[in-house]
């Protein structure tokens, strides 16, 4: 469910016409729906309301401060993966005890800052990291709560770049290694309270089976730990819930909870969830202007002013996003099963790479000067954007009913060279 809909042949975000925003703020332009963002947070929160739970939005999905502020102000916690994301959490006044901190490569400085702030948990990815956290905590004379991220070796059946729980990935600790660490932790790490377990099996997962398999494997480990007299306080089941980009039929938050809760409801855990895409994905679009229509021998190209530096998912993952004309509602929204015997176009950007495309083989009725929208771009859109080809990053606008706010100004050429120096040698 989202609040981007056509009214009288014009695409609206809630009660604001998107073309009007594109004309006022220029393109490329990210546009977000506050109502969509809030409703998706509330869906996952409500689904797990029957147990002691904490929803920590995954900041990496979209780290725009205004969006974080919307969520935090409604009681949402934050899942962070860097010192920069910790800084963002501080700027929106996220309570320290609603912050969990993942990442395989936390630096000593990042660990120190997080302990000083008083975060709820570190999700630890390796034994050397655990030792470093213990060392830093000792230097600060603190006892730090920690959850061990376990790699259950489960195939999430998603793109290989966003599968994180197979044994060949860099994430987490194998089950046998994790058991050994739990059994030795109290004796070896005096400044750590190892009282949680964490899994995160991947992203854009549309069915419950991989989650269920992973949870069952981890609960078997928990039982072994319990039998040794070790009781855990936290079970962080991660995120990864998929959304609709095209023809997917992902599980709802309610369906997901119905699959997971029977496994954990009678356990004495506080459950932590880390949804990112599920909350932000369909809450945002990327608006762009059509620059040229190029006819070639084999196909037609719709060349727009947005590119792979603005939204890299299609190029990086071959990800599919619906693309629509802001002022020409299509009969078919580019669904792949419905494009036979139709004239198809590639939607491409100005970047000097053959991989610079937003969509291939699409049905899109457009002429130069039209505006288009790349749908479902609220997650891993702006947060993965870059300045490749020395292109300024887009502006961002947040819509709230009939009101809208510029939440990030468009970069200019001065921003691109602000930290550089010309050395005359």
Backbone torsions as a table, in degrees:
resi	resn	phi	psi	omega
1	UNK	NA	130.7	173.7
2	UNK	-147.8	171.2	-174.9
3	UNK	-115.1	47.6	168.9
4	UNK	-114.9	108.2	-174.2
5	UNK	-143.1	156.3	178.1
6	UNK	-85.6	138.1	171.5
7	UNK	-132.8	120.8	-178.4
8	UNK	50.3	47.7	176.3
9	UNK	67.9	18.9	178.3
10	UNK	-126.6	134.8	-179.8
11	UNK	-78.6	129.7	178.6
12	UNK	-115.3	146.8	164.4
13	UNK	-105.2	111.5	-170.6
14	UNK	52.2	-113.9	-177.4
15	UNK	-110.6	22.7	-178.5
16	UNK	-121.5	131.1	178.3
17	UNK	-71.2	127.6	-175.7
18	UNK	-67.9	-36.9	179.5
19	UNK	-60.7	-37.5	178.7
20	UNK	-63.5	-37.7	176.6
21	UNK	-66.8	-41.6	179.0
22	UNK	-62.3	-39.3	179.9
23	UNK	-72.3	-35.1	-179.1
24	UNK	-75.2	-42.2	-172.9
25	UNK	-105.6	-6.6	-178.8
26	UNK	82.5	172.5	-180.0
27	UNK	-131.6	157.9	-3.0
28	UNK	-62.7	151.1	-175.9
29	UNK	-146.5	125.9	171.8
30	UNK	-87.0	132.7	179.8
31	UNK	-125.3	129.4	-176.4
32	UNK	-120.5	145.8	176.1
33	UNK	-102.7	115.0	178.4
34	UNK	-61.3	-41.0	-177.6
35	UNK	-62.8	-41.8	178.9
36	UNK	-63.8	-44.5	-179.6
37	UNK	-57.3	-50.2	-177.6
38	UNK	-64.4	-44.2	-176.1
39	UNK	-63.7	-37.0	-180.0
40	UNK	-72.1	-34.9	172.8
41	UNK	-62.4	-45.4	-177.3
42	UNK	-66.5	-29.7	178.8
43	UNK	-65.6	-45.9	-178.8
44	UNK	-72.3	-35.4	177.2
45	UNK	-63.2	-45.5	-179.3
46	UNK	-66.5	-37.4	-177.9
47	UNK	-61.6	-31.0	-178.8
48	UNK	-108.7	20.4	-176.8
49	UNK	-71.1	-15.6	-179.6
50	UNK	-77.5	-5.8	178.1
51	UNK	-129.8	166.0	175.3
52	UNK	-70.7	109.8	-172.2
53	UNK	-142.4	158.5	177.1
54	UNK	-138.3	122.7	175.9
55	UNK	-91.4	120.2	177.9
56	UNK	-115.2	103.3	-179.6
57	UNK	-59.4	134.7	-178.9
58	UNK	-78.6	104.9	-172.0
59	UNK	-60.8	-31.4	-177.0
60	UNK	-61.4	-24.4	-179.3
61	UNK	-63.7	-42.9	176.0
62	UNK	-163.0	112.0	-171.4
63	UNK	-101.2	14.5	180.0
64	UNK	-59.3	129.4	-171.7
65	UNK	-58.1	-40.3	-178.2
66	UNK	-65.0	-36.9	177.2
67	UNK	-68.7	-42.0	176.7
68	UNK	-60.6	-41.0	-178.8
69	UNK	-63.6	-40.0	177.6
70	UNK	-58.6	-44.6	-177.0
71	UNK	-72.9	-46.7	-178.2
72	UNK	-62.5	-37.9	-179.3
73	UNK	-65.9	-15.6	177.8
74	UNK	-104.7	15.3	173.3
75	UNK	96.1	4.3	-179.0
76	UNK	-76.9	140.9	170.9
77	UNK	-88.8	-178.3	-178.1
78	UNK	-130.9	137.6	172.0
79	UNK	-102.4	116.6	-175.1
80	UNK	-115.5	161.0	-178.5
81	UNK	-136.6	11.1	-179.4
82	UNK	-161.0	166.4	174.7
83	UNK	-64.2	-34.6	177.4
84	UNK	-64.0	-38.5	177.6
85	UNK	-71.8	-32.0	172.9
86	UNK	-61.8	-41.8	178.1
87	UNK	-61.0	-40.4	177.7
88	UNK	-64.8	-39.8	177.5
89	UNK	-60.3	-40.3	178.0
90	UNK	-65.2	-41.1	-176.6
91	UNK	-64.3	-28.7	178.4
92	UNK	-100.0	13.3	175.2
93	UNK	58.1	41.6	175.1
94	UNK	-71.2	127.7	177.9
95	UNK	-56.2	135.1	-176.5
96	UNK	-56.4	-36.9	-176.9
97	UNK	-79.9	10.2	171.5
98	UNK	-117.9	22.6	-179.6
99	UNK	-118.6	128.5	170.9
100	UNK	-117.4	146.4	-168.7
101	UNK	-126.3	110.4	176.4
102	UNK	-101.9	-164.7	179.1
103	UNK	110.2	137.1	-178.9
104	UNK	-81.4	-12.5	-172.7
105	UNK	-131.0	51.1	178.4
106	UNK	-67.7	132.5	177.8
107	UNK	-84.4	166.0	179.1
108	UNK	-61.4	-40.6	178.6
109	UNK	-63.9	-41.0	178.2
110	UNK	-64.7	-42.2	178.3
111	UNK	-61.6	-44.7	-179.3
112	UNK	-60.4	-46.9	-179.1
113	UNK	-61.8	-40.8	-178.0
114	UNK	-68.4	-40.2	177.9
115	UNK	-64.7	-43.5	178.7
116	UNK	-60.6	-38.0	-179.8
117	UNK	-71.5	-24.5	176.8
118	UNK	90.8	34.0	-177.2
119	UNK	-58.5	159.4	-178.8
120	UNK	-66.2	-53.2	-172.6
121	UNK	-147.8	145.2	158.3
122	UNK	-94.8	134.5	168.0
123	UNK	-94.9	107.3	-169.6
124	UNK	-90.7	135.7	-172.2
125	UNK	-103.4	-13.8	-176.1
126	UNK	-157.3	162.9	177.3
127	UNK	-64.7	-43.7	177.4
128	UNK	-60.3	-34.4	177.7
129	UNK	-67.5	-41.1	177.8
130	UNK	-59.2	-43.9	179.2
131	UNK	-63.0	-38.0	180.0
132	UNK	-68.8	-41.6	178.0
133	UNK	-61.8	-41.3	177.9
134	UNK	-60.3	-42.8	-179.5
135	UNK	-64.9	-45.4	-179.5
136	UNK	-67.0	-42.3	178.8
137	UNK	-60.8	-39.1	178.6
138	UNK	-63.5	-40.8	-179.7
139	UNK	-65.6	-25.7	178.9
140	UNK	-95.3	-2.0	-178.0
141	UNK	58.4	45.2	179.5
142	UNK	-122.1	157.2	168.3
143	UNK	-109.4	119.0	-173.8
144	UNK	-107.4	129.6	174.4
145	UNK	-72.0	139.0	-176.2
146	UNK	-141.3	140.8	169.1
147	UNK	-111.6	143.9	178.9
148	UNK	-94.5	124.9	176.5
149	UNK	-81.9	119.5	-177.8
150	UNK	-101.1	136.0	175.0
151	UNK	-97.9	105.1	-173.2
152	UNK	-83.6	2.0	-178.7
153	UNK	55.5	60.7	179.3
154	UNK	-122.3	133.4	177.8
155	UNK	-84.2	119.6	-178.3
156	UNK	-84.8	-4.3	178.6
157	UNK	56.8	48.5	176.5
158	UNK	-131.9	-174.0	-178.6
159	UNK	-60.4	141.9	-174.1
160	UNK	-60.3	-26.6	-179.7
161	UNK	-75.0	-17.7	-178.7
162	UNK	-120.4	19.3	169.3
163	UNK	-93.0	124.3	-171.3
164	UNK	-124.8	5.1	-175.5
165	UNK	-121.6	17.6	170.4
166	UNK	-85.9	151.7	-173.8
167	UNK	-63.6	-20.9	-179.2
168	UNK	-86.7	-1.8	178.3
169	UNK	-84.2	168.8	-176.9
170	UNK	-81.7	-4.4	-168.9
171	UNK	-94.4	139.9	169.1
172	UNK	73.9	-177.6	-176.0
173	UNK	-123.0	137.3	-179.4
174	UNK	-62.0	160.2	-172.9
175	UNK	-59.5	-43.8	-178.8
176	UNK	-66.6	-42.4	178.3
177	UNK	-64.9	-37.6	179.1
178	UNK	-65.3	-41.3	179.3
179	UNK	-60.1	-43.8	-179.7
180	UNK	-61.5	-42.6	-179.8
181	UNK	-64.1	-44.7	179.2
182	UNK	-59.0	-41.8	-176.8
183	UNK	-70.2	-26.5	-176.8
184	UNK	-101.0	-10.8	-168.6
185	UNK	-58.7	-46.7	-174.6
186	UNK	-61.8	-35.1	-179.1
187	UNK	-78.9	-36.2	-170.9
188	UNK	-94.0	-27.7	-172.4
189	UNK	-123.4	91.7	-172.2
190	UNK	-72.4	-20.7	-177.4
191	UNK	-107.3	18.6	178.0
192	UNK	-125.9	136.4	171.0
193	UNK	-108.2	96.2	-176.7
194	UNK	-82.3	89.2	-170.7
195	UNK	-124.3	20.6	179.4
196	UNK	-147.4	163.0	175.5
197	UNK	-133.7	145.3	-170.9
198	UNK	-136.6	139.5	169.6
199	UNK	-133.9	150.1	170.3
200	UNK	-152.4	109.7	-167.4
201	UNK	-96.2	-5.8	178.5
202	UNK	149.6	-166.3	-174.7
203	UNK	-135.1	156.6	-178.8
204	UNK	55.4	49.5	178.1
205	UNK	-96.6	123.9	-169.5
206	UNK	-103.7	-2.0	178.0
207	UNK	-132.6	161.2	-173.7
208	UNK	-83.3	-21.3	-171.1
209	UNK	-54.0	-47.0	179.3
210	UNK	-62.2	-38.0	177.1
211	UNK	-62.8	-46.2	-178.8
212	UNK	-61.0	-44.3	179.7
213	UNK	-61.4	-43.8	-179.6
214	UNK	-65.5	-44.7	-179.4
215	UNK	-62.4	-42.2	179.5
216	UNK	-62.2	-42.0	178.7
217	UNK	-61.6	-43.7	-177.6
218	UNK	-70.1	-37.4	178.6
219	UNK	-65.3	-30.7	174.7
220	UNK	-63.6	-40.9	175.9
221	UNK	-64.7	-41.7	179.3
222	UNK	-59.2	-41.4	178.8
223	UNK	-61.2	-39.7	178.4
224	UNK	-65.5	-38.6	178.5
225	UNK	-67.1	-43.5	178.8
226	UNK	-59.7	-38.9	-178.5
227	UNK	-66.1	-18.6	176.5
228	UNK	-93.1	8.5	177.0
229	UNK	87.0	15.4	-179.5
230	UNK	-107.3	120.5	179.7
231	UNK	-110.8	133.3	-177.9
232	UNK	-99.7	146.1	-178.5
233	UNK	-97.2	-32.3	-173.9
234	UNK	-121.8	138.5	169.4
235	UNK	-126.2	106.6	179.9
236	UNK	-94.7	109.8	-175.7
237	UNK	-92.5	9.1	172.3
238	UNK	73.3	-157.9	179.2
239	UNK	-131.9	-144.5	175.7
240	UNK	107.3	1.1	-180.0
241	UNK	-60.7	131.6	-178.1
242	UNK	-80.4	164.1	178.2
243	UNK	-127.5	174.5	177.5
244	UNK	-88.0	115.1	169.9
245	UNK	-101.3	-37.9	-176.1
246	UNK	-140.4	-95.0	-176.8
247	UNK	-110.4	11.3	179.2
248	UNK	-61.8	151.0	173.7
249	UNK	-124.4	71.3	-174.9
250	UNK	-71.6	156.1	174.9
251	UNK	-62.9	147.8	173.5
252	UNK	-80.8	167.4	175.8
253	UNK	-59.5	-38.8	179.8
254	UNK	-65.4	-42.1	178.3
255	UNK	-64.2	-42.2	179.1
256	UNK	-60.3	-47.3	179.7
257	UNK	-62.4	-38.1	180.0
258	UNK	-63.9	-27.6	178.4
259	UNK	-82.7	-34.8	-173.0
260	UNK	-91.6	-40.6	-172.9
261	UNK	-59.4	-39.3	178.4
262	UNK	-59.5	-24.7	-179.5
263	UNK	-78.8	-27.5	-170.4
264	UNK	-122.3	-7.5	-170.7
265	UNK	-61.1	-34.0	-177.6
266	UNK	-90.1	0.7	177.5
267	UNK	-84.5	152.2	-178.5
268	UNK	-93.0	61.8	-179.8
269	UNK	-113.8	154.7	157.9
270	UNK	-93.8	122.5	-177.1
271	UNK	-89.7	130.4	176.2
272	UNK	-113.2	134.8	176.9
273	UNK	-120.4	147.5	-175.8
274	UNK	-127.6	56.8	179.6
275	UNK	-72.0	140.0	175.6
276	UNK	-126.1	-70.3	178.8
277	UNK	-56.0	-40.1	-177.8
278	UNK	-57.7	-35.4	-179.1
279	UNK	-84.6	-45.4	-169.6
280	UNK	-99.5	-22.2	-169.7
281	UNK	-54.0	-56.2	-178.0
282	UNK	-88.2	8.6	177.1
283	UNK	-90.0	-0.6	-176.6
284	UNK	-141.8	152.3	173.3
285	UNK	-132.5	162.8	172.8
286	UNK	-113.4	115.6	178.2
287	UNK	-92.5	142.0	-179.1
288	UNK	-145.5	161.1	178.9
289	UNK	-107.5	139.5	177.1
290	UNK	-77.6	121.2	-179.3
291	UNK	-90.1	-46.4	-176.4
292	UNK	-147.2	155.2	166.5
293	UNK	-112.9	116.5	-175.8
294	UNK	-110.2	122.2	176.9
295	UNK	-95.9	129.2	175.3
296	UNK	-122.1	178.4	-177.3
297	UNK	-59.7	-39.7	-173.4
298	UNK	-102.4	-26.9	-175.2
299	UNK	-158.1	175.2	177.8
300	UNK	-109.3	138.7	177.8
301	UNK	-113.1	130.7	170.0
302	UNK	-98.7	108.4	-176.4
303	UNK	-95.2	121.4	-176.4
304	UNK	-118.2	171.6	-176.7
305	UNK	-90.4	4.6	170.2
306	UNK	-99.8	153.1	-173.1
307	UNK	-147.0	-176.7	-178.7
308	UNK	-62.8	-22.8	176.8
309	UNK	-72.7	-24.2	178.3
310	UNK	-85.6	-37.8	179.4
311	UNK	-144.7	102.0	-172.7
312	UNK	-91.0	-9.7	-174.2
313	UNK	-56.0	-44.9	179.1
314	UNK	-59.8	-41.6	-179.2
315	UNK	-73.0	-41.8	-174.5
316	UNK	-76.7	-44.1	-175.1
317	UNK	-110.6	0.6	-168.0
318	UNK	55.5	36.1	-176.5
319	UNK	-72.7	147.0	-178.2
320	UNK	-103.2	123.7	172.0
321	UNK	-122.8	134.4	172.9
322	UNK	-62.5	144.5	177.9
323	UNK	-128.4	126.5	-175.9
324	UNK	-131.9	157.1	174.6
325	UNK	-84.8	131.7	-176.8
326	UNK	-64.6	-24.1	-174.7
327	UNK	-122.4	14.8	-177.5
328	UNK	-145.9	81.4	-175.3
329	UNK	-60.3	128.0	-177.7
330	UNK	-78.3	152.8	171.6
331	UNK	-70.5	-34.2	178.9
332	UNK	-125.9	127.0	-176.5
333	UNK	-86.8	39.5	174.1
334	UNK	76.9	21.4	-178.9
335	UNK	-69.0	132.6	-170.4
336	UNK	-65.5	-27.7	-178.7
337	UNK	-80.1	-3.7	-173.9
338	UNK	-122.2	22.4	-173.0
339	UNK	-111.3	14.4	178.7
340	UNK	-67.8	141.8	175.0
341	UNK	59.5	31.3	176.1
342	UNK	-121.8	153.6	177.5
343	UNK	-73.1	124.6	-173.8
344	UNK	-111.3	150.4	179.6
345	UNK	-130.6	156.9	168.8
346	UNK	-102.0	131.6	176.9
347	UNK	-98.2	115.4	-171.4
348	UNK	-130.4	164.0	-179.8
349	UNK	-112.2	-174.7	-175.5
350	UNK	-84.7	-4.8	-176.1
351	UNK	-65.1	144.0	-178.7
352	UNK	-83.7	64.0	176.6
353	UNK	-147.5	138.6	174.5
354	UNK	-65.9	-21.7	177.9
355	UNK	-80.6	3.0	-179.2
356	UNK	-85.1	87.8	176.3
357	UNK	-143.1	151.8	175.2
358	UNK	-104.5	-21.1	177.4
359	UNK	-170.8	141.5	179.0
360	UNK	-118.3	146.6	176.3
361	UNK	54.1	59.1	-178.0
362	UNK	-112.8	154.3	168.2
363	UNK	-91.4	112.4	-178.7
364	UNK	-148.5	114.6	178.1
365	UNK	-87.6	105.4	-175.7
366	UNK	-150.9	150.5	173.7
367	UNK	-129.8	165.1	178.5
368	UNK	-56.3	134.2	-178.5
369	UNK	99.0	-16.4	175.8
370	UNK	-70.5	162.5	172.5
371	UNK	-112.8	141.4	178.3
372	UNK	-123.4	164.7	176.1
373	UNK	-128.4	131.1	169.7
374	UNK	-93.2	114.8	-171.1
375	UNK	-81.3	165.7	175.2
376	UNK	53.8	43.9	-175.9
377	UNK	-107.9	15.9	-176.6
378	UNK	-75.2	-20.2	179.4
379	UNK	-115.1	135.4	179.0
380	UNK	57.2	34.9	174.4
381	UNK	-103.1	-87.1	179.6
382	UNK	-61.0	-36.5	-175.4
383	UNK	-64.6	-20.5	177.3
384	UNK	-107.0	8.7	-177.5
385	UNK	-73.5	162.8	-176.7
386	UNK	-144.9	179.7	177.1
387	UNK	-105.8	24.6	-179.0
388	UNK	-54.3	141.9	-173.0
389	UNK	64.7	22.2	-178.3
390	UNK	53.1	47.5	177.7
391	UNK	-101.1	126.7	175.7
392	UNK	-62.2	143.5	178.8
393	UNK	-75.0	155.7	-172.9
394	UNK	-68.9	167.3	168.7
395	UNK	-83.3	163.2	176.9
396	UNK	-130.3	140.1	-179.9
397	UNK	-128.8	136.1	176.6
398	UNK	-110.1	127.1	-179.7
399	UNK	-103.4	133.8	178.1
400	UNK	-130.7	91.9	-176.5
401	UNK	68.2	-118.6	178.7
402	UNK	-96.0	1.5	179.8
403	UNK	-105.4	156.7	177.4
404	UNK	-148.0	154.7	-172.7
405	UNK	-139.0	134.7	172.1
406	UNK	-77.4	111.1	-175.3
407	UNK	-102.2	-10.3	172.1
408	UNK	-152.1	125.1	178.0
409	UNK	-73.3	150.0	175.2
410	UNK	-65.1	137.0	174.9
411	UNK	-67.7	152.8	174.4
412	UNK	-121.3	-178.3	-175.7
413	UNK	-64.2	-30.7	177.2
414	UNK	-63.9	-37.8	178.6
415	UNK	-62.5	-33.7	-176.2
416	UNK	-67.2	-26.9	-176.1
417	UNK	-118.5	13.8	-171.8
418	UNK	-58.4	-36.2	-176.7
419	UNK	-99.0	3.1	-176.3
420	UNK	-90.1	157.7	175.7
421	UNK	-131.3	141.7	174.5
422	UNK	-96.6	112.1	179.7
423	UNK	-95.1	120.4	179.4
424	UNK	-92.0	110.9	-176.6
425	UNK	-113.2	NA	NA
